Amino acid sequence: EKGGYPSFMEKEINDQPDAVAQTLLGRSDADGNLTLDEIRVDPSVLKNIDRIIVLACGTSAYAGQVARYAIEHWCRIPTEVELSHEFRYRDPIVDENTLIVSISQSGETMDTLMAVRYAREQGAKTVAICNTNGSTIPRESDAVLYTHAGPEIAVASTKAFLAQITAAYLLGLYLAQLRGNLFQGQIKDILAELAKTPAKIATVLENADQIKELARSMADTRSVLFLGRHVGYPVAMEGALKLKELAYIHAEGFAAGELKHGPIALIEEGQPVIVVVPSPRGRDSLHSKVVSNIQEVRARGAKTIVIAEEGDESVKAYAEHVFYVPETSTLLAPLLTTVPLQIFALELASAKGFDVDQPRNLAKSVTVE
Ligand code: BG6
């Protein structure tokens, strides 16, 4: 059942090309146009949506944070991501023009279910992104977009995360198509790029030996910082979460730009810092700013570990270790850059002898508030 792998976690990390491919399957027609029949919300209602709130917990919330960049960029609809358990208690502004997108692997997380119920009572339309057929959150939502990652057994989420990002991107493209925010050709191009990601994830998995070796050599590490910018920021937080969950190591993810406003005080000789670097081909000088951040922490003694795009030579001078992922567009990069961070946490936890499938104190689905 573990497919020859020593743990479900390792199997599920290796299942990721398939998890993304399955989530894309059947959602575009022969001409490469998006078809998302399962969104059974009246198109005229969706055309009037003036706000999107993504509700989720844990890793699913980081998938929402990644998706937010794409949804706002493609649809021009203000989008926020809120932890389900915080949402209800702030007297949120929700009405019939609000689209609630819940993200839950299990579909049973009580915090998220209660938040969805609350939003529905306020008149909001609700779409669930979920990995578990017939579970409670989809049943209580107006529509469901299933991630087809297959059953996820390990408590800490991996393949569901990539499938959630994929599904949320499809939803964003669907809204952009419906509302005329993108040309059909642009949507086709993005779908074509998405279709190439499973093979690229497979490449990352095939080239994982060095990051495994590094992780095993770091079993005594007490703290790891993760930095990212734009979509790399939630990826950094997810990388930190994986390390906490699996290896019980103190880890924090920061927005790289925030470094100078506080976290840089943490940097001392030997502090490991893992930096998720955006593509040098991307817009807005994101890349050069993150490279400056690597220099800043390095100058203060940090041990710099960098995840960068294949061909990006500029990071080599400042990184003790560089791990490359294949080229893709800025918005799709999380589907690749997350994978080495998952492997890093898995290997480090394994080196410490921990049960990576059943980390202490955690449950796969938390059905209490
Ligand atoms: C946590 C799980 O308790 O719930 C995490 O341990 C998960 O792995 C989180 O990300 C949210 O779960 P779900 O099922 O709502 O995605």
Residues whose N, C-alpha, C, O or C-beta is under 5 A from the ligand:
A	BS01	BG6	C57 G58 T59 S60 I103 S104 Q105 S106 G107 T109 V155 A156 S157 L362 A363 K364 V366
